[in-house]
Amino acid sequence: MEFAEESMILSLGILNNEIKYIRTIPVKIDNKKISVDKSGTILERFENLNKDLIRGKK
């Protein structure tokens, strides 16, 4: 997707039809290369987007 340089990989641990853990991995996408973002900026941006979405539902 054009301009989709930042994303998240979501890892779920499921046991007996219950989610036991959720792990988010922020990544940068550059052409065909994906790298983990260790700076925290992508995670912070996604958390803020989530907060904005929750506020919008109220």
Secondary structure, 3 states (H helix, E strand, C coil): CCCCCEEEEEEEEEECCEEEEEEEEEEEEECCEEEECCCCHHHHHHHHHHHHHHHHHC
